[in-house]
Amino acid sequence: MRIDDVLIQYGAVKKSDIKKFLRDQCVAVNGQVTTARNEQVDSNIHNLTLDGRKINFPPHRYFMINKTARTLSANKDADLPVVFDILPNDIDKTNLYIIGRLDFLSEGLLLITDNGKLGRNLIKPEAHVEKVYQVEVKEPLELDDVRKFRAGLVIDGDVSLAPAKLAILSDHTAIVTISEGKNRQIRKMFLSVGKLVTKLVRTQIGPIQLDERLKAGDYRALTKSEIQSLAPYFKAK
């Protein structure tokens, strides 16, 4: 949440007084004075004080999900299973949404949060947040594919992509790292070099890695250190 919103909603501060408190250096985050009313704070990792008085406010919520194939990246659907079904009923799903959707057949890491600023900053193109995928393909991979990925591919006839990293693990498996998020991008990239993707698993979004202990179709809350690693993306821009 923005500092000014927290102070108004949870600090009993009038909107008209916010500017004065900030100007007079009465507001601090983790002991450091701030004068930015739009600074984003989260009580998971931030201690907000006003004249030395701690302001208590609700923390944002963050979950990682290990999506299974044939599940929609959605909160509801009339006919098909959705990733929100993985979250138990005792979790309030109000204002939760998905960061980094995966197509119906793809698997792996999804993030779910109620921190809207984080979501927007992680997925906007200019952020260049890296996503990592494990890929299996039908046709044998070639060393020249590495060069083509590194040079930047063209998909959908005229859509030029940024350079991507391709690390070949075997004839039919590879690790791909991209900094974009176009629709079905990985599958289209491999098709452009004559390869059909048979399995696609996302293992990382920015600093967050899929927990290897997390079973397919399961979830867990992010740890404090994982939330801390996302803090640079809280910043208002």
Contacts in CASP RR format, 6 or more apart in sequence:
PFRMAT RR
TARGET T0000
AUTHOR 0000-0000-0000
METHOD contacts of the structure
MODEL  1
MRIDDVLIQYGAVKKSDIKKFLRDQCVAVNGQVTTARNEQVDSNIHNLTL
DGRKINFPPHRYFMINKTARTLSANKDADLPVVFDILPNDIDKTNLYIIG
RLDFLSEGLLLITDNGKLGRNLIKPEAHVEKVYQVEVKEPLELDDVRKFR
AGLVIDGDVSLAPAKLAILSDHTAIVTISEGKNRQIRKMFLSVGKLVTKL
VRTQIGPIQLDERLKAGDYRALTKSEIQSLAPYFKAK
1 40 0 8 1.000
1 41 0 8 1.000
1 42 0 8 1.000
1 57 0 8 1.000
1 60 0 8 1.000
2 37 0 8 1.000
2 38 0 8 1.000
2 39 0 8 1.000
2 40 0 8 1.000
2 41 0 8 1.000
2 236 0 8 1.000
3 22 0 8 1.000
3 27 0 8 1.000
3 29 0 8 1.000
3 34 0 8 1.000
3 36 0 8 1.000
3 37 0 8 1.000
3 38 0 8 1.000
3 39 0 8 1.000
3 40 0 8 1.000
3 41 0 8 1.000
3 48 0 8 1.000
4 15 0 8 1.000
4 18 0 8 1.000
4 37 0 8 1.000
4 38 0 8 1.000
6 41 0 8 1.000
6 48 0 8 1.000
6 55 0 8 1.000
6 57 0 8 1.000
7 13 0 8 1.000
7 18 0 8 1.000
7 21 0 8 1.000
7 27 0 8 1.000
7 50 0 8 1.000
7 55 0 8 1.000
8 14 0 8 1.000
8 15 0 8 1.000
8 18 0 8 1.000
9 57 0 8 1.000
10 55 0 8 1.000
10 56 0 8 1.000
10 57 0 8 1.000
11 50 0 8 1.000
11 55 0 8 1.000
13 21 0 8 1.000
13 50 0 8 1.000
18 37 0 8 1.000
19 37 0 8 1.000
21 27 0 8 1.000
21 50 0 8 1.000
21 51 0 8 1.000
22 34 0 8 1.000
22 35 0 8 1.000
22 36 0 8 1.000
22 37 0 8 1.000
23 35 0 8 1.000
25 33 0 8 1.000
25 35 0 8 1.000
26 50 0 8 1.000
26 51 0 8 1.000
27 33 0 8 1.000
27 34 0 8 1.000
27 35 0 8 1.000
27 48 0 8 1.000
27 49 0 8 1.000
27 50 0 8 1.000
28 34 0 8 1.000
28 48 0 8 1.000
28 49 0 8 1.000
28 52 0 8 1.000
29 39 0 8 1.000
29 41 0 8 1.000
29 46 0 8 1.000
29 47 0 8 1.000
29 48 0 8 1.000
30 46 0 8 1.000
30 47 0 8 1.000
31 47 0 8 1.000
31 49 0 8 1.000
38 236 0 8 1.000
39 235 0 8 1.000
39 236 0 8 1.000
40 117 0 8 1.000
40 234 0 8 1.000
40 235 0 8 1.000
40 236 0 8 1.000
41 48 0 8 1.000
41 57 0 8 1.000
41 234 0 8 1.000
42 59 0 8 1.000
42 60 0 8 1.000
42 115 0 8 1.000
42 227 0 8 1.000
42 231 0 8 1.000
42 234 0 8 1.000
43 56 0 8 1.000
43 57 0 8 1.000
43 58 0 8 1.000
43 59 0 8 1.000
44 59 0 8 1.000
44 60 0 8 1.000
44 62 0 8 1.000
44 224 0 8 1.000
44 227 0 8 1.000
45 224 0 8 1.000
45 227 0 8 1.000
45 228 0 8 1.000
45 231 0 8 1.000
47 54 0 8 1.000
48 54 0 8 1.000
48 55 0 8 1.000
48 57 0 8 1.000
49 55 0 8 1.000
60 113 0 8 1.000
60 114 0 8 1.000
60 115 0 8 1.000
60 118 0 8 1.000
61 96 0 8 1.000
61 113 0 8 1.000
61 114 0 8 1.000
61 115 0 8 1.000
61 221 0 8 1.000
62 111 0 8 1.000
62 112 0 8 1.000
62 113 0 8 1.000
62 115 0 8 1.000
62 221 0 8 1.000
62 222 0 8 1.000
62 226 0 8 1.000
62 227 0 8 1.000
62 230 0 8 1.000
63 87 0 8 1.000
63 96 0 8 1.000
63 111 0 8 1.000
63 112 0 8 1.000
63 113 0 8 1.000
63 219 0 8 1.000
63 220 0 8 1.000
63 221 0 8 1.000
63 222 0 8 1.000
64 109 0 8 1.000
64 110 0 8 1.000
64 111 0 8 1.000
64 112 0 8 1.000
64 208 0 8 1.000
64 210 0 8 1.000
64 211 0 8 1.000
64 214 0 8 1.000
64 219 0 8 1.000
64 220 0 8 1.000
64 222 0 8 1.000
65 83 0 8 1.000
65 86 0 8 1.000
65 87 0 8 1.000
65 108 0 8 1.000
65 109 0 8 1.000
65 110 0 8 1.000
65 111 0 8 1.000
65 112 0 8 1.000
65 217 0 8 1.000
65 218 0 8 1.000
65 219 0 8 1.000
66 107 0 8 1.000
66 108 0 8 1.000
66 109 0 8 1.000
66 210 0 8 1.000
66 211 0 8 1.000
66 214 0 8 1.000
66 215 0 8 1.000
66 216 0 8 1.000
66 217 0 8 1.000
66 218 0 8 1.000
66 219 0 8 1.000
67 73 0 8 1.000
67 83 0 8 1.000
67 102 0 8 1.000
67 106 0 8 1.000
67 107 0 8 1.000
67 108 0 8 1.000
67 109 0 8 1.000
67 110 0 8 1.000
67 216 0 8 1.000
67 217 0 8 1.000
68 107 0 8 1.000
68 216 0 8 1.000
68 217 0 8 1.000
69 104 0 8 1.000
69 105 0 8 1.000
69 106 0 8 1.000
69 107 0 8 1.000
70 80 0 8 1.000
70 81 0 8 1.000
70 104 0 8 1.000
70 105 0 8 1.000
71 80 0 8 1.000
71 81 0 8 1.000
71 82 0 8 1.000
71 83 0 8 1.000
71 85 0 8 1.000
71 104 0 8 1.000
71 217 0 8 1.000
72 80 0 8 1.000
72 81 0 8 1.000
72 82 0 8 1.000
72 83 0 8 1.000
72 104 0 8 1.000
73 82 0 8 1.000
73 83 0 8 1.000
73 98 0 8 1.000
73 100 0 8 1.000
73 101 0 8 1.000
73 102 0 8 1.000
73 103 0 8 1.000
73 110 0 8 1.000
74 82 0 8 1.000
74 83 0 8 1.000
74 84 0 8 1.000
74 98 0 8 1.000
75 82 0 8 1.000
75 84 0 8 1.000
75 93 0 8 1.000
75 96 0 8 1.000
75 97 0 8 1.000
75 98 0 8 1.000
76 82 0 8 1.000
76 84 0 8 1.000
80 104 0 8 1.000
83 98 0 8 1.000
83 110 0 8 1.000
83 112 0 8 1.000
84 93 0 8 1.000
84 96 0 8 1.000
84 112 0 8 1.000
86 217 0 8 1.000
86 218 0 8 1.000
86 219 0 8 1.000
87 93 0 8 1.000
87 96 0 8 1.000
87 112 0 8 1.000
87 219 0 8 1.000
94 114 0 8 1.000
95 114 0 8 1.000
96 112 0 8 1.000
96 113 0 8 1.000
96 114 0 8 1.000
97 112 0 8 1.000
97 113 0 8 1.000
97 114 0 8 1.000
97 116 0 8 1.000
97 119 0 8 1.000
98 110 0 8 1.000
98 111 0 8 1.000
98 112 0 8 1.000
99 110 0 8 1.000
99 111 0 8 1.000
99 112 0 8 1.000
99 113 0 8 1.000
99 118 0 8 1.000
99 119 0 8 1.000
99 122 0 8 1.000
99 123 0 8 1.000
99 205 0 8 1.000
100 110 0 8 1.000
100 111 0 8 1.000
100 122 0 8 1.000
100 123 0 8 1.000
100 131 0 8 1.000
100 181 0 8 1.000
100 205 0 8 1.000
101 110 0 8 1.000
102 108 0 8 1.000
102 110 0 8 1.000
102 200 0 8 1.000
102 202 0 8 1.000
103 183 0 8 1.000
103 184 0 8 1.000
103 187 0 8 1.000
105 200 0 8 1.000
106 200 0 8 1.000
106 201 0 8 1.000
106 202 0 8 1.000
107 199 0 8 1.000
107 200 0 8 1.000
107 201 0 8 1.000
107 202 0 8 1.000
107 216 0 8 1.000
108 201 0 8 1.000
108 202 0 8 1.000
108 203 0 8 1.000
108 210 0 8 1.000
108 216 0 8 1.000
109 202 0 8 1.000
109 203 0 8 1.000
109 204 0 8 1.000
109 205 0 8 1.000
109 208 0 8 1.000
109 209 0 8 1.000
109 210 0 8 1.000
110 202 0 8 1.000
111 122 0 8 1.000
111 205 0 8 1.000
111 208 0 8 1.000
111 222 0 8 1.000
112 219 0 8 1.000
113 119 0 8 1.000
115 234 0 8 1.000
117 233 0 8 1.000
117 234 0 8 1.000
117 235 0 8 1.000
117 236 0 8 1.000
118 230 0 8 1.000
118 233 0 8 1.000
118 234 0 8 1.000
119 233 0 8 1.000
121 127 0 8 1.000
121 233 0 8 1.000
121 234 0 8 1.000
121 235 0 8 1.000
121 237 0 8 1.000
122 129 0 8 1.000
122 205 0 8 1.000
122 206 0 8 1.000
122 230 0 8 1.000
122 233 0 8 1.000
123 129 0 8 1.000
123 181 0 8 1.000
125 180 0 8 1.000
125 181 0 8 1.000
127 233 0 8 1.000
128 162 0 8 1.000
128 179 0 8 1.000
129 179 0 8 1.000
129 205 0 8 1.000
129 206 0 8 1.000
129 233 0 8 1.000
130 177 0 8 1.000
130 178 0 8 1.000
130 179 0 8 1.000
130 204 0 8 1.000
130 206 0 8 1.000
131 177 0 8 1.000
131 178 0 8 1.000
131 179 0 8 1.000
131 181 0 8 1.000
131 202 0 8 1.000
131 204 0 8 1.000
131 205 0 8 1.000
131 206 0 8 1.000
132 175 0 8 1.000
132 176 0 8 1.000
132 177 0 8 1.000
132 202 0 8 1.000
132 203 0 8 1.000
132 204 0 8 1.000
133 175 0 8 1.000
133 176 0 8 1.000
133 177 0 8 1.000
133 178 0 8 1.000
133 186 0 8 1.000
133 200 0 8 1.000
133 201 0 8 1.000
133 202 0 8 1.000
133 203 0 8 1.000
134 173 0 8 1.000
134 174 0 8 1.000
134 175 0 8 1.000
134 199 0 8 1.000
134 200 0 8 1.000
134 201 0 8 1.000
134 203 0 8 1.000
135 173 0 8 1.000
135 174 0 8 1.000
135 175 0 8 1.000
135 176 0 8 1.000
135 186 0 8 1.000
135 190 0 8 1.000
135 197 0 8 1.000
135 199 0 8 1.000
135 200 0 8 1.000
135 201 0 8 1.000
136 172 0 8 1.000
136 173 0 8 1.000
136 197 0 8 1.000
136 198 0 8 1.000
136 199 0 8 1.000
136 200 0 8 1.000
137 172 0 8 1.000
137 173 0 8 1.000
137 174 0 8 1.000
137 190 0 8 1.000
137 195 0 8 1.000
137 196 0 8 1.000
137 197 0 8 1.000
137 198 0 8 1.000
138 172 0 8 1.000
138 195 0 8 1.000
138 196 0 8 1.000
138 197 0 8 1.000
138 198 0 8 1.000
139 172 0 8 1.000
139 194 0 8 1.000
139 195 0 8 1.000
139 196 0 8 1.000
140 171 0 8 1.000
140 172 0 8 1.000
141 168 0 8 1.000
141 170 0 8 1.000
141 171 0 8 1.000
141 172 0 8 1.000
141 173 0 8 1.000
141 174 0 8 1.000
141 195 0 8 1.000
143 168 0 8 1.000
145 166 0 8 1.000
145 168 0 8 1.000
145 193 0 8 1.000
145 195 0 8 1.000
146 166 0 8 1.000
146 167 0 8 1.000
146 168 0 8 1.000
148 192 0 8 1.000
148 193 0 8 1.000
149 163 0 8 1.000
149 164 0 8 1.000
149 165 0 8 1.000
149 166 0 8 1.000
149 176 0 8 1.000
149 189 0 8 1.000
149 193 0 8 1.000
150 163 0 8 1.000
150 164 0 8 1.000
150 165 0 8 1.000
150 166 0 8 1.000
151 163 0 8 1.000
152 160 0 8 1.000
152 161 0 8 1.000
152 162 0 8 1.000
152 163 0 8 1.000
152 164 0 8 1.000
153 160 0 8 1.000
153 161 0 8 1.000
153 164 0 8 1.000
153 189 0 8 1.000
153 192 0 8 1.000
153 193 0 8 1.000
154 160 0 8 1.000
154 161 0 8 1.000
154 192 0 8 1.000
155 161 0 8 1.000
155 182 0 8 1.000
155 185 0 8 1.000
155 188 0 8 1.000
155 189 0 8 1.000
155 191 0 8 1.000
155 192 0 8 1.000
156 188 0 8 1.000
159 182 0 8 1.000
161 178 0 8 1.000
161 180 0 8 1.000
161 182 0 8 1.000
161 185 0 8 1.000
161 189 0 8 1.000
162 178 0 8 1.000
162 179 0 8 1.000
162 180 0 8 1.000
164 176 0 8 1.000
164 177 0 8 1.000
164 178 0 8 1.000
164 179 0 8 1.000
164 189 0 8 1.000
165 175 0 8 1.000
165 176 0 8 1.000
165 177 0 8 1.000
165 178 0 8 1.000
166 174 0 8 1.000
166 175 0 8 1.000
166 176 0 8 1.000
167 174 0 8 1.000
167 175 0 8 1.000
167 176 0 8 1.000
167 177 0 8 1.000
168 174 0 8 1.000
169 175 0 8 1.000
176 186 0 8 1.000
176 189 0 8 1.000
178 185 0 8 1.000
178 186 0 8 1.000
178 189 0 8 1.000
182 188 0 8 1.000
186 197 0 8 1.000
186 200 0 8 1.000
187 197 0 8 1.000
187 200 0 8 1.000
190 196 0 8 1.000
190 197 0 8 1.000
191 197 0 8 1.000
202 210 0 8 1.000
203 209 0 8 1.000
203 210 0 8 1.000
204 210 0 8 1.000
207 226 0 8 1.000
207 229 0 8 1.000
207 230 0 8 1.000
208 222 0 8 1.000
208 226 0 8 1.000
208 229 0 8 1.000
208 230 0 8 1.000
211 220 0 8 1.000
214 220 0 8 1.000
222 230 0 8 1.000
END
